[in-house]
Amino acid sequence: MGHSGFTVWQRLTSRGRGVQHRDSQRGRSITRGKRKHDASATDQMSMASHFSKSAKVPKNCVFLINTDNVYSGCNVKRPGCLWYILDRDYEVAIKERSPNCLHVLALDDNGKQLIEVKNLYELSMKKALCLQAVPVLEMRVQLLKEGLLEEALMIEVDDAIEVETDRGWFPAIVKYIGSLGEDELGGTFFGVELQGDGLGQGRCNGTFGNKSYFKCKEKCGLFVPVSKIKRLSPKDVMQKKVSPSLHKKSREFPVQKGENVHFYNENNDLKSGLVLGVKEERDGRVFCTIATDGDDNFELPLEAIVTNALLSPGTEVDNKMDWQNSTAPHEAQLKEQSTEKQIEMFDSKIKTLESDLDVGHMVHIPAYHPKATGVIRWIGMLPERNVISAGIELDEDIGISDGKLMNKKYFNCPPTRGIFVNLSSCLPDSRFKMHAEELEETDGVKVKLIGRVAPLMNTEAVKILNGKMKGIQGHRNSCYMDCALFSLFSCSSVLDSMLFHPTDQTDQDIQFTLREEIVNPLRKHGYVDAKSIMKLRKQLTSRGHSLSYTTDEKDPEEFLNLIMHYILGIEPLLKLQLAAQKVQESYCYQIFMDKEEDLIVPTVQQLLEHSFVTGKLKLVEVPSCFIIQMPRFGKKYKMFGKIVPSLELDITDLLCDSPRECLICGDVATQECEACFKDRKTFSISGLKQYCEICCNRVHSHHNRQDHVPQKLQLPKEFHCRYSEKKPMVPKEKLELFAVLCIETSHYVSFVKYGPEKEHWMFFDSMADRHGDEDGYNVPTVILCPEVAQYLDCSVEELASQRPRDMEGVAKRLFCDAYMYMYQSTKMALYK
């Protein structure tokens, strides 16, 4: 079993018996969620009987599912039954008795049963309610084992899905998620409106049991359990003619009647015309009737239309159409031919793009600007649009966005680098076309050379990485290496340069193993076998740097320093200056600081600022990758019980000789005061304390601060004080968090941010479970953990009062066990 639930046996052995040996331990102790879980369903109970009575969810209980047969006299409970136990009884069992069996109650009839703990798995409330509605017990277990439940739980109202009916699978739009009737134990059902070929294949109009849950046409609505649905990718949405915007009261199109638009003809010349009308065909395709300067009107598919908003002011448009000469064909013939050619051209183009273009790919967008090139940062459906769109970070400042559209953030980029266009408008950038795959023989085995595989982001990351037997498989104390590599390369390309950096011939085999047998398979297939990691460990051992790389546990920073400095010889990531001394270089930064009583639940931003002020350090330049180790004493003692991840790290004030803002008025600062920074009673605990000349004099005129000694700041010549004619804007230098390594009881795990939203987190454990004993193998697992977002929004007081054991899912590991934070500068990564 993967992390769909956590084995009770795992929790008892890890807490009660203290089993820590990595190869013999069958799983890892992972903090369970709040004890407000609920679940119930029986094998033979139909949907109608589910709602025949009003049943309430038991409170203060732990909910469980058995994964093997349970025997009670002559009766057998098959795998998939749902149980519960009082929270207090469960805690006593875990902390005091550590039993082999637990007395649990069946949700269907409250019958008491004694079950071996190794066959029980905990369920979160959301998972339990979803499984509760699934009538087939075997299907419940299958949903858990194959990771399908986690994927289904990401589905929200208005999402496009596929639903299984008596006549097959059909596209649909989710309209309702929740219980039906008055029975809380009925489970979570999905109310859907069928689309496309599924129209008329439903059973209702959104009403169940005389209660309306949503509105749709008669026989177009269905209520189904989680086992009957599956999520659609953006590409599937287009192929199956499903538009999430169909739930709107009125269909709106991105092109309106009377609008001046542009398009490319067969000769790839950009032409213009006036929209006379927009209509949607029965198959879901949208066509525009276009009038040109000539006498002919014709229809084009919506995908072929380029609006004025997508044109740069310098784009040349040929308003004279080729078919305006005397040899022009008949109107009907022209309409048919031009439409068929356009449809054929764009269908072929879209088909190619669907297989070739993805997040991270470099593209050319000639419809926006002849020289517009950039990287795809996001792919999906935008509001009010019925085609797949792409968010592009451009190479030059010719964009109109920072990754935000209609007050929603889709990706991050500088303010004038982002645009949103139809995916069909993007062409692969010919400058970066990959070479055809080759075969090279290494160690007597034919290995496929993939070249460069882009990191995984957003829905693609979920599709490829999420589930059991995903990530990097652990073996013999390799968790430090597994988690470090997964964190660096699964969803980020900031250190991809080390995969191609010229290195000594003697070390090229190590670089080849890292690139072709670990990073590329991870990104392409979502899984790396333990043999590949062991091969890398043996290669490191053979270089003589350490004789214990194949057996002993190491620290992540030790491994990273070895491979980046001694093996691949890449340039140090950090350049630090201590006061006026010589610049020091390093690959990781360890935070050193005294225990601060005011910092109860600090952020990474606060810890880094305190460490730099205490050590009198400055960054010489903006790092492309900033790896920060948290203050610890050994692996057990932590200076802080909780640390809040800073999703953005503002290093503007930590840079040497960089312009900074006055704390008071926002003008360019000329003075910095360390004493003010340490004055917690007067000033906030975040941010360095710097002032312009006027504000510095005012602040230090107070009798409590007259003994402070501010230091002058060195500023570039182009920045001046407020007396200049134009007040300059101080640029901000910010890094974004992309991964966190955590440690508990000598075992490393990692969290990776796979998208722009706060909920876009995944948790990786290379030894989450174990199959077999001595001759068995570890089961690496990746699970989504959106519960992290709710704690990121908590205040310091709320987090301080939050008991770690009550935090939902695996959030406790991120906030309480953080060991190393990894930040990146997408801007600097282009140059390093």
C-alpha positions in Angstrom: 0.0 0.0 0.0 1.2 3.5 -0.7 0.4 6.7 1.1 -3.3 6.5 0.3 -3.4 5.6 4.0 -0.9 4.8 6.7 -0.6 1.3 8.2 -1.4 1.1 11.9 1.5 -1.4 12.1 3.8 1.2 10.9 2.7 3.7 13.5 2.9 1.2 16.3 6.3 -0.1 15.4 7.8 3.4 14.8 6.3 4.9 18.0 5.9 2.0 20.4 8.9 -0.2 19.5 11.3 2.3 18.1 12.1 0.3 15.0 14.5 2.4 13.0 16.6 0.1 10.7 15.9 1.2 7.2 15.9 -2.1 5.4 13.9 -4.0 8.0 11.3 -1.3 8.6 8.3 -1.9 6.4 7.2 1.7 6.4 7.7 5.2 7.7 5.9 6.9 10.5 4.0 9.8 9.0 1.9 12.2 11.1 -1.7 11.5 10.7 -4.3 14.2 10.2 -6.8 15.7 12.6 -9.1 13.1 14.2 -12.2 14.2 12.4 -12.2 11.5 9.9 -15.3 9.7 8.8 -16.1 6.9 6.4 -18.7 4.2 5.9 -20.2 1.8 3.2 -21.2 -1.8 2.9 -20.7 -4.2 0.0 -24.4 -4.9 -0.8 -26.0 -1.6 0.2 -27.4 0.2 -2.9 -27.5 3.9 -3.4 -31.2 4.1 -2.5 -30.7 2.3 0.8 -27.8 4.6 1.6 -30.2 7.5 2.0 -33.1 5.6 3.6 -32.2 6.9 7.1 -30.5 9.8 8.6 -27.1 8.6 10.0 -24.5 10.9 11.6 -20.7 10.6 11.2 -19.1 9.4 14.5 -17.1 12.2 16.2 -13.6 12.0 17.7 -12.7 8.8 15.9 -10.0 7.3 13.8 -11.3 5.7 10.6 -9.7 2.7 9.1 -9.9 0.2 6.2 -8.8 -3.4 6.2 -6.6 -4.7 3.4 -6.9 -8.4 4.0 -9.6 -10.9 5.0 -10.9 -10.5 8.6 -12.3 -13.7 10.2 -15.0 -13.7 12.9 -16.2 -17.2 13.6 -17.7 -18.5 10.4 -18.0 -15.0 8.9 -15.4 -13.4 6.7 -15.0 -9.6 6.2 -13.4 -9.1 2.9 -10.8 -6.4 2.2 -12.3 -2.9 1.8 -14.5 -2.8 4.9 -14.5 0.5 6.8 -14.1 0.7 10.6 -13.6 3.2 13.4 -12.1 3.4 16.8 -12.4 6.1 19.5 -9.6 8.6 19.3 -8.6 8.2 23.0 -8.5 4.4 22.7 -6.3 4.6 19.6 -3.9 7.0 21.3 -3.6 4.7 24.3 -3.0 1.7 22.0 -0.2 3.5 20.1 1.6 5.1 23.1 1.2 2.5 25.8 0.2 -1.0 24.7 1.6 -1.3 21.2 -0.8 -4.3 20.5 -0.8 -6.7 17.6 -4.5 -6.3 17.3 -7.1 -3.6 17.8 -10.8 -3.7 18.8 -12.6 -1.7 16.1 -16.3 -1.0 15.3 -17.8 -1.6 11.9 -19.5 1.5 10.4 -22.4 -0.4 8.9 -23.7 -2.2 12.1 -21.3 -1.1 14.9 -20.3 -4.7 15.3 -17.1 -5.1 17.3 -14.2 -6.9 15.7 -10.6 -7.7 16.6 -8.3 -7.1 13.7 -4.5 -7.4 13.2 -3.0 -3.9 13.1 -0.8 -4.8 10.1 -4.0 -5.1 8.0 -5.4 -1.7 8.9 -4.8 1.6 7.2 -5.8 5.1 8.3 -8.0 7.2 6.1 -8.4 11.0 6.0 -11.9 12.3 6.2 -12.0 13.2 2.5 -10.8 9.8 1.3 -13.0 8.0 3.7 -16.2 9.8 2.5 -15.3 9.1 -1.1 -14.7 5.4 -0.5 -17.8 5.2 1.5 -19.9 5.8 -1.6 -18.2 3.0 -3.5 -20.3 -0.2 -3.1 -17.7 -2.7 -4.3 -15.2 -3.5 -1.6 -12.5 -4.7 -3.9 -12.8 -1.4 -5.9 -12.1 0.6 -2.7 -8.8 -1.2 -2.1 -7.9 -0.9 -5.8 -8.5 2.9 -5.7 -6.1 3.1 -2.7 -3.4 0.9 -4.1 -3.2 2.4 -7.5 -3.2 6.0 -6.3 -6.4 6.7 -8.3 -8.1 8.1 -5.2 -5.6 10.9 -4.8 -6.0 11.9 -8.4 -9.8 11.9 -8.1 -9.7 14.0 -5.0 -8.2 16.9 -7.0 -11.4 17.2 -9.0 -13.4 20.3 -8.2 -16.7 21.7 -9.3 -16.7 22.9 -12.9 -13.8 20.5 -13.8 -14.0 18.5 -17.0 -14.0 14.7 -16.3 -15.0 11.4 -17.9 -17.8 9.4 -16.2 -18.6 5.7 -16.6 -22.2 4.9 -17.5 -24.0 1.7 -18.5 -23.1 2.5 -22.1 -19.5 3.4 -21.6 -17.4 6.4 -20.7 -18.6 9.9 -21.6 -17.3 13.5 -21.1 -18.9 15.5 -18.4 -18.7 18.6 -16.2 -18.7 18.3 -12.4 -21.6 20.3 -10.9 -21.8 19.1 -7.4 -19.6 17.2 -4.9 -21.0 16.0 -1.5 -23.4 13.8 0.2 -27.0 13.1 -0.9 -30.0 13.2 1.3 -29.9 13.4 5.1 -27.5 10.5 5.6 -24.0 11.8 6.5 -22.7 8.2 6.2 -23.9 8.0 2.6 -20.5 9.1 1.3 -19.3 11.7 -1.2 -20.9 11.6 -4.7 -20.2 13.6 -7.8 -23.1 15.2 -9.5 -22.2 15.6 -13.2 -23.7 17.0 -16.4 -22.9 14.9 -19.4 -21.4 16.5 -22.5 -20.8 15.6 -26.1 -21.8 12.0 -27.0 -23.1 11.6 -23.5 -26.0 13.9 -23.9 -29.2 12.1 -23.1 -27.4 9.2 -21.4 -28.1 10.4 -17.9 -30.9 9.7 -15.4 -31.9 13.0 -14.0 -31.8 16.8 -14.4 -29.7 17.4 -11.3 -32.4 16.3 -8.8 -32.1 13.4 -6.4 -34.7 12.4 -3.9 -36.9 15.5 -4.6 -34.0 17.8 -3.9 -32.2 19.8 -6.6 -28.4 19.8 -6.3 -27.8 21.4 -9.7 -29.6 22.2 -12.9 -29.2 20.6 -16.3 -31.3 19.2 -19.2 -33.4 16.1 -18.5 -31.4 12.9 -18.8 -28.1 14.8 -18.8 -27.4 14.5 -15.1 -25.9 11.7 -13.0 -24.8 11.1 -9.4 -21.8 8.7 -9.3 -19.2 7.6 -6.8 -15.5 8.3 -7.2 -14.9 4.9 -8.8 -16.9 6.0 -11.8 -15.0 9.1 -12.8 -11.5 10.1 -14.0 -9.9 13.4 -14.5 -9.3 14.7 -18.0 -6.0 16.4 -19.0 -6.2 19.7 -20.9 -5.4 17.8 -24.1 -8.3 15.3 -23.5 -10.6 18.2 -22.8 -10.1 19.4 -26.4 -10.2 16.0 -28.0 -13.5 15.1 -26.3 -15.1 18.4 -27.0 -15.6 19.3 -23.3 -15.6 22.9 -22.3 -15.6 23.8 -18.6 -17.3 27.1 -19.6 -20.4 25.2 -20.6 -21.8 25.6 -17.1 -22.0 29.4 -17.6 -25.5 30.8 -18.0 -24.6 32.1 -21.5 -21.8 31.0 -23.8 -19.2 33.7 -24.4 -16.6 33.6 -27.1 -13.2 35.4 -27.2 -14.0 36.9 -30.6 -17.1 39.1 -30.8 -19.2 40.3 -33.8 -17.8 43.4 -35.4 -14.3 42.8 -34.1 -11.3 43.3 -36.4 -9.2 40.1 -36.4 -6.3 38.6 -38.3 -5.3 35.1 -39.6 -2.8 33.4 -41.7 -3.6 32.2 -45.2 -2.1 29.1 -47.0 1.0 31.1 -47.9 1.6 32.0 -44.2 0.8 35.7 -44.8 -1.0 37.5 -42.0 -4.3 38.8 -43.3 -7.1 40.9 -41.7 -10.9 41.0 -41.7 -14.1 41.8 -39.8 -16.1 39.3 -37.8 -19.7 39.1 -39.1 -20.8 36.3 -36.8 -19.7 33.5 -34.5 -21.4 30.2 -34.3 -20.9 26.9 -32.5 -21.5 23.6 -34.4 -23.1 20.6 -32.8 -19.7 18.9 -32.5 -18.5 21.7 -30.3 -16.3 23.5 -32.9 -16.6 27.2 -33.2 -16.5 29.0 -36.5 -16.2 32.7 -37.4 -17.7 34.3 -40.5 -15.1 36.8 -41.8 -15.5 39.7 -44.2 -12.5 41.0 -46.1 -11.9 44.0 -48.3 -13.1 41.9 -51.2 -16.7 40.8 -52.0 -16.3 37.3 -50.5 -17.2 36.2 -47.0 -15.9 32.9 -45.6 -15.7 30.9 -42.4 -12.6 30.0 -40.3 -12.3 27.9 -37.2 -11.8 29.9 -34.0 -8.3 28.3 -33.5 -7.2 30.1 -36.7 -8.1 33.6 -35.4 -5.5 36.1 -34.1 -7.0 39.0 -32.2 -5.6 42.5 -32.0 -4.6 41.9 -28.4 -2.1 39.3 -29.5 -0.5 41.5 -32.2 2.6 43.6 -31.5 2.5 47.2 -32.8 5.2 46.4 -35.3 3.5 43.4 -36.9 2.9 43.9 -40.6 -0.6 42.9 -41.9 -1.4 42.4 -45.5 -5.0 43.6 -45.9 -5.2 42.6 -49.6 -6.4 39.1 -49.9 -5.0 36.7 -52.6 -8.5 35.7 -53.7 -9.5 39.3 -54.7 -8.3 39.0 -58.3 -10.3 38.2 -61.3 -9.6 34.5 -61.1 -11.2 34.2 -57.7 -13.4 31.0 -57.3 -17.1 31.0 -56.7 -18.1 32.1 -53.2 -19.5 28.7 -52.1 -16.5 26.9 -53.5 -14.1 29.3 -51.9 -15.9 29.0 -48.5 -15.7 25.2 -48.6 -12.1 25.1 -49.8 -10.7 27.7 -47.4 -12.6 26.3 -44.4 -11.5 22.7 -45.2 -7.8 23.8 -45.7 -7.8 25.9 -42.5 -9.4 23.1 -40.5 -7.0 20.5 -41.9 -4.0 22.8 -41.3 -4.9 23.6 -37.7 -6.1 20.1 -36.8 -2.8 18.8 -38.0 -1.0 21.5 -36.1 -2.9 20.9 -32.8 -2.4 17.1 -33.1 1.4 17.7 -33.4 1.5 20.2 -30.6 -0.5 17.9 -28.3 2.2 15.3 -28.5 5.2 17.6 -28.7 4.6 20.7 -26.5 4.5 20.7 -22.8 5.4 22.8 -19.8 9.1 23.7 -19.9 9.3 23.5 -23.7 10.9 26.4 -25.6 8.5 27.8 -28.2 8.2 30.5 -30.9 4.9 32.6 -31.0 4.9 34.4 -34.4 1.2 35.3 -34.0 2.1 37.5 -31.1 5.4 38.9 -32.4 7.8 37.8 -35.2 10.6 37.5 -32.7 8.6 36.3 -29.7 10.3 33.2 -28.1 10.0 31.9 -24.6 9.3 29.0 -22.3 5.9 27.4 -21.6 5.2 27.8 -17.9 1.5 26.8 -17.8 -1.0 24.8 -19.9 -4.7 24.6 -19.2 -8.2 26.1 -19.7 -8.8 29.8 -19.1 -12.1 31.3 -18.0 -14.4 32.1 -21.0 -12.1 30.3 -23.4 -13.0 27.0 -25.1 -9.5 26.1 -26.3 -6.3 25.0 -24.5 -4.2 28.0 -23.6 -0.6 28.4 -22.7 1.2 30.8 -20.3 4.5 31.8 -21.8 7.5 33.5 -20.1 9.1 35.4 -23.0 12.8 35.8 -23.5 12.4 39.6 -23.9 10.4 42.3 -22.2 7.6 42.4 -24.8 4.9 40.8 -22.7 2.0 42.2 -20.8 1.8 40.2 -17.6 3.8 38.7 -14.7 1.9 35.4 -15.0 -1.4 36.8 -13.6 -4.6 37.0 -15.6 -7.9 38.4 -14.2 -6.5 38.5 -10.6 -5.4 34.9 -10.7 -1.8 33.8 -10.7 -1.0 31.0 -13.1 2.8 31.2 -13.1 5.6 33.5 -12.0 7.8 35.7 -14.3 9.0 39.3 -14.5 6.3 41.9 -15.0 6.7 42.4 -18.8 7.6 38.8 -19.7 4.3 36.9 -19.5 1.6 36.4 -22.1 -1.3 34.0 -22.5 -2.0 32.6 -26.0 -3.7 29.6 -27.6 -1.5 26.5 -27.4 -2.1 26.1 -31.1 -0.3 29.4 -31.6 2.9 28.0 -30.2 5.5 26.4 -32.4 8.6 24.5 -31.2 11.6 26.8 -31.1 13.8 25.6 -33.9 16.9 26.8 -32.1 16.5 24.1 -29.4 15.2 21.1 -31.3 16.5 17.9 -29.6 18.7 15.5 -31.5 17.2 12.1 -32.3 17.6 9.4 -29.7 20.7 7.4 -29.9 22.0 4.3 -28.3 25.3 4.1 -26.4 26.8 1.1 -24.8 27.8 1.5 -21.2 28.8 -1.3 -18.9 27.9 -3.8 -21.6 24.3 -2.5 -21.7 22.6 -0.5 -24.4 21.3 2.7 -22.9 18.9 5.1 -24.6 20.2 8.6 -24.8 17.3 11.0 -24.2 19.1 14.3 -24.2 17.3 16.9 -22.2 13.9 16.2 -20.7 12.1 19.2 -19.3 11.1 19.2 -15.6 7.6 18.3 -14.7 5.1 21.0 -13.7 1.4 21.3 -12.9 -1.0 18.6 -14.2 1.9 16.8 -15.9 3.8 16.4 -12.6 0.7 15.0 -11.0 0.1 12.6 -13.9 3.6 11.2 -14.1 4.8 11.4 -10.5 1.8 10.9 -8.2 1.3 7.4 -6.8 2.9 4.2 -5.5 6.2 3.1 -7.0 6.9 6.6 -8.1 10.0 8.8 -7.5 13.3 7.3 -6.7 13.5 3.9 -5.1 15.5 3.7 -1.8 18.0 1.1 -0.9 20.5 0.7 1.9 20.4 4.1 3.6 20.1 6.0 0.3 17.2 8.3 1.4 19.6 11.4 1.7 20.6 11.0 -2.0 17.1 10.0 -3.2 15.5 13.1 -1.7 18.2 15.5 -2.7 18.0 14.4 -6.4 14.2 14.3 -6.4 14.0 17.8 -4.9 16.6 19.3 -7.3 15.4 17.8 -10.6 11.8 16.5 -10.6 10.1 19.9 -11.0 13.0 22.4 -11.4 15.6 23.0 -14.0 17.7 25.5 -12.1 20.7 23.1 -11.8 20.3 21.4 -15.1 23.6 22.9 -16.2 25.4 20.4 -14.0 24.0 17.6 -16.2 25.7 19.0 -19.3 28.7 20.9 -17.7 32.0 20.0 -19.3 33.9 17.8 -16.9 37.0 15.6 -16.7 36.9 12.5 -18.9 37.3 10.3 -15.8 34.1 11.7 -14.3 32.0 11.7 -17.5 30.5 8.3 -16.6 29.1 9.8 -13.3 27.5 12.7 -15.2 26.1 10.3 -17.7 24.5 8.1 -15.0 23.1 11.2 -13.3 21.6 12.6 -16.5 20.5 9.5 -18.5 19.7 6.9 -15.8 18.3 9.1 -13.0 17.1 12.6 -14.0 15.7 11.9 -17.4 13.9 8.6 -16.4 12.5 10.5 -13.4 11.1 13.2 -15.6 9.9 11.0 -18.4 8.5 8.0 -16.5 8.2 9.2 -12.9 10.3 6.3 -11.5 14.0 5.5 -11.0 15.0 2.0 -9.9 17.3 1.5 -6.9 19.9 0.0 -9.2 20.6 3.3 -10.9 21.1 5.0 -7.6 23.4 2.2 -6.4 25.4 2.5 -9.6 25.9 6.2 -8.9 27.0 5.4 -5.3 29.5 2.8 -6.5 30.9 5.3 -9.0 31.4 7.9 -6.2 33.0 5.2 -4.0 35.4 4.2 -6.8 36.7 7.8 -7.0 38.1 7.4 -3.5 36.2 10.2 -1.9 34.5 7.9 0.6 34.5 4.1 1.0 31.1 4.0 2.6 28.9 5.6 -0.1 27.3 2.2 -0.9 26.4 1.4 2.7 26.3 4.3 5.1 23.9 7.2 5.5 25.3 10.6 4.6 24.0 14.2 4.8 22.5 15.8 1.7 24.9 18.7 1.8 27.9 16.3 1.9 26.6 14.5 -1.2 25.8 17.8 -3.0 29.2 19.3 -2.2 30.9 16.2 -3.5 29.1 15.9 -6.8 29.0 19.6 -7.6 32.5 20.5 -6.5 34.8 17.5 -6.7 33.1 15.5 -9.5 31.4 17.9 -11.9 33.4 21.1 -10.9 30.5 23.5 -11.4 30.9 27.1 -10.2 29.9 27.6 -6.5 26.3 28.7 -6.1 26.9 31.3 -3.4 29.4 34.1 -3.1 29.4 35.7 0.4 31.3 38.6 1.8 32.1 39.0 5.5 32.4 42.7 6.3 35.3 43.9 4.1 37.0 40.6 3.9 37.7 38.4 1.0 34.7 36.8 -0.8 34.0 33.3 0.2 32.3 30.7 -2.0 30.1 27.7 -1.2 27.3 25.5 -2.5 25.0 25.5 0.6 24.5 28.0 3.4 24.1 26.8 7.0 22.1 29.2 9.3 24.0 30.0 12.5 22.3 32.1 15.1 21.6 32.4 18.8 18.2 31.3 20.2 15.9 34.3 19.8 13.1 34.3 22.3 11.0 36.6 20.1 11.0 34.1 17.2 8.4 31.6 18.4 7.5 30.3 14.9 9.9 32.0 12.6 9.8 32.1 8.8 12.8 31.2 6.6 13.0 34.9 5.7 13.4 35.9 9.3 16.0 33.2 10.1 18.1 34.1 7.1 18.1 37.9 7.9 19.1 37.1 11.6 21.9 34.9 10.4 23.2 37.4 8.0 23.1 40.3 10.5 24.7 38.2 13.2 27.5 37.0 10.9 27.8 40.4 9.2 27.4 38.8 5.8 26.2 40.0 2.4 25.6 38.3 -0.9 28.0 39.4 -3.6 25.5 38.5 -6.4 22.0 37.0 -6.8 22.4 33.2 -6.7 20.6 31.1 -9.3 20.0 28.4 -6.6 20.1 29.2 -2.9 20.3 26.0 -0.7 19.7 26.9 3.0 20.2 24.5 6.0 18.1 25.2 9.0 19.7 25.8 12.5 20.1 22.4 14.2 22.4 20.6 16.6 22.7 17.1 15.2 19.8 15.3 13.7 17.6 15.3 16.9 17.8 18.7 18.5 15.9 21.4 16.6 16.3 25.1 17.6 12.6 25.7 16.7 9.7 23.4 17.0 8.1 24.8 13.8 9.5 26.9 10.9 7.2 28.5 8.3 8.4 28.1 4.7 8.7 31.4 2.9 7.4 30.8 -0.5 9.3 33.9 -1.7 12.7 34.9 -0.3 13.4 38.6 -0.6 17.2 39.0 -0.7 17.2 42.7 -1.8 18.5 43.9 1.5 21.0 41.0 1.8 22.9 42.0 -1.4 26.2 43.8 -1.3 26.2 47.4 -2.6 22.6 47.1 -3.9 20.0 49.9 -3.7 17.5 49.4 -0.9 14.3 51.2 0.3 14.0 53.3 3.3 12.0 51.5 6.0 9.9 54.7 6.7 9.3 56.6 3.5 10.3 54.2 0.7 13.0 56.4 -0.8 16.5 55.1 -1.5 18.1 54.2 1.8 21.6 55.5 2.6 22.0 54.3 6.2 21.6 50.9 7.9 21.3 50.3 11.7 22.1 46.9 13.2 21.0 48.1 16.7 17.5 49.0 15.3 17.3 45.5 13.8 17.8 44.0 17.3 15.3 46.3 18.9 12.2 44.0 18.9 10.1 46.1 21.1 10.0 49.0 18.7 10.4 47.5 15.3 9.0 44.4 13.6 11.0 41.2 13.7 11.1 41.0 9.9 13.3 43.0 7.5 16.6 44.9 7.9 16.4 48.4 9.2 17.7 51.0 6.8 16.7 54.6 6.2 17.2 57.6 4.0 19.2 60.5 5.6 16.1 62.4 6.8 14.3 59.4 8.3 17.5 58.1 9.9 18.0 61.4 11.8 14.3 61.4 12.9 14.5 57.7 14.1 17.7 58.2 16.1 16.6 61.5 17.7 14.7 59.4 20.2 16.6 59.2 23.5 16.4 55.3 23.5 18.3 55.2 20.1 20.8 58.0 20.4 23.6 55.5 21.1 22.9 53.6 17.9 25.7 53.8 15.2 24.2 53.6 11.7 26.4 52.5 8.9 26.6 54.2 5.5 25.4 52.1 2.5 27.3 52.0 -0.8 24.9 52.8 -3.6 25.3 52.6 -7.4 25.7 56.1 -9.0 22.4 56.0 -10.9 20.4 55.9 -7.6 20.0 59.2 -5.7 18.1 60.5 -2.7 14.7 62.1 -2.6 16.1 65.5 -3.7 16.6 64.2 -7.2 14.1 65.2 -9.9 12.6 61.7 -10.2 12.3 59.3 -7.3 13.9 56.0 -8.4 12.2 52.7 -8.0 14.3 50.2 -6.0 14.2 46.8 -7.8 13.4 43.8 -5.7 15.3 40.6 -6.0 13.2 37.6 -4.9 13.8 33.9 -5.0 11.0 31.3 -5.2 10.9 28.1 -3.0 10.9 24.9 -5.1 11.7 22.1 -2.6 12.2 21.3 1.1 14.2 18.3 2.6 13.0 17.1 6.0 14.4 14.6 8.5 12.9 12.7 11.4 14.5 9.7 13.2 17.4 9.6 10.7 15.2 9.3 7.6 15.0 12.0 4.9 11.8 12.8 3.0 11.1 15.8 0.7 8.4 18.2 -0.3 8.4 19.6 -3.9 6.3 22.5 -5.2 5.0 21.5 -8.6 2.9 24.5 -9.5 2.2 28.2 -8.7 -0.7 27.7 -6.2 -0.2 27.3 -2.4 -1.9 23.9 -2.7 0.6 22.6 -5.3 2.8 20.5 -3.1 3.8 16.8 -3.3 5.5 14.7 -0.7 8.1 12.1 -1.6 9.4 9.2 0.5 11.8 6.8 -1.2 11.1 4.1 1.4 7.4 4.7 2.2 6.6 1.0 2.3 8.3 -2.3 1.9 7.4 -5.4 0.0 8.8 -8.6 1.6 11.4 -8.9 4.3 15.1 -9.6 3.7 14.7 -10.4 0.0 12.1 -7.7 -0.5 12.3 -4.2 -1.8 11.3 -0.7 -0.8 8.3 1.0 -2.3 8.9 4.7 -3.1 5.7 6.8 -3.0 4.7 10.3 -4.1 1.5 11.8 -2.7 -0.2 15.2 -3.2 -0.4 17.3 0.0 -2.7 20.3 -0.6 -3.3 20.5 3.1 -0.1 22.4 3.4 -1.8 25.5 2.1 -4.1 25.9 5.1 -1.2 26.1 7.5 0.7 28.6 5.3 -2.2 30.9 5.8 -2.2 30.6 9.6 -1.0 33.3 11.8 2.0 32.8 14.1 -0.3 32.5 17.1 -2.4 29.8 15.4 0.7 27.8 14.3 2.2 28.1 17.7 -0.9 26.6 19.4 -1.3 23.9 16.7 -0.3 20.4 18.0 1.9 18.7 15.5 0.0 15.4 15.8 -3.3 17.2 14.9 -2.0 18.7 11.7 -3.6 17.1 8.6 -1.8 14.7 6.3 1.9 15.2 6.1 2.0 18.9 6.9 3.6 18.3 10.2 6.7 17.0 8.4 7.1 20.2 6.4 6.6 22.6 9.3 8.3 20.6 12.1 11.1 18.6 10.5 12.5 20.9 7.8 16.3 20.4 7.3 17.1 22.1 4.0 15.2 24.7 1.9 15.9 25.1 -1.8 15.2 28.4 -3.6 15.7 29.4 -7.2 15.9 32.5 -9.3 14.4 31.8 -12.7 16.0 34.9 -14.0 19.6 34.0 -13.0 19.2 30.4 -14.0 19.2 31.6 -17.6 22.7 32.8 -17.2 24.3 30.2 -14.9 
